[in-house]
Amino acid sequence: MNQEELELKTPEYVSLNFQTAGVGSRAAAYLIDQLILYIMDIMIIMVTVFTNLGMFKLSNINDHGLAIAIMIIVLFIINGGYFFALEFFFGGRTIGKKLLGIRVIQENGHSVTLLSSFIRNLLRIIDALPICYLLGIFLIFFHPRHKRLCDLAAGTIVVHERKAKRKKKLSPIDKEIQLRGISKSDLTVGEWELRSFQEKDWQLIKTYAGRLLSLSSTERSQLTKQIAGILLPKIGFDPAGKTELELENTLLALYVILKEEWEFEI
């Protein structure tokens, strides 16, 4: 089935356009993830076997049984938590999804939540029935938004990553950022901190960056301090005692980071 364009409305009434991910890309991503899990499983099993047979050989059958029980628990946690953990902590992307350029998002366009990620992956067992994800493949193929049962229950959808817009000409603020030598590497923003920024935060710093060069020095100073007081505490940065130039550069570095996350096109 061909990729279909999907328009989502965020709670902030912003329209976002996506292309839904079909059977092919999702199956390929799943196979990559399963290959990674198989390799991890084999490594854990080999470590357990060689630990028992090598220099750390256990003394009795009860100890051997304990080692096997621990191995089974570790395998269960890894295989059961792989998709849940990666999709929640890494913006809806497992390693396979990232390589294929797809991700899981909420139906409102926001990042997947802890609860929706848990529900989605808990119901993965049902989607796998009766064999080889036959039910899941059937639903993806025939559902208008390519949803599996787990997506329907969790309120999620799998879409293709959107590419950042590439403008032929740099805007004045982009030229200023380039002139100052500012890049996203100048500011460390963790995944948890990045997830705390909402559409309204992006619009705020986007407006700030767009107006910065046209303001008088007094207005510029006031606006910089105001925006810094609102946004920088979200990344653990204390604006107190910083010079105006330091605050400007920090805000512009944050603008570069959020621009990559929020300003997209199909």
Secondary structure, DSSP 8 states (H G I E B T S, - for coil): ----EEEEE-TT--EEEEEB--HHHHHHHHHHHHHHHHHHHHHHHHHHHHHHHSTT--SSHHHHHHHHHHHHHHHHHHHHHHHHHHHHHTTT--HHHHHHTEEEEETTSSB--HHHHHHHHHTHHHHTTTTTTHHHHHHHHHSTT---HHHHHHTEEEEE--EE---SS--HHHHHHHHHT--GGGS---HHHHHT--HHHHHHHHHHHHHGGGS-HHHHHHHHHHHHHHHGGGGT---TT--HHHHHHHHHHHHHHHHHHH-EE-
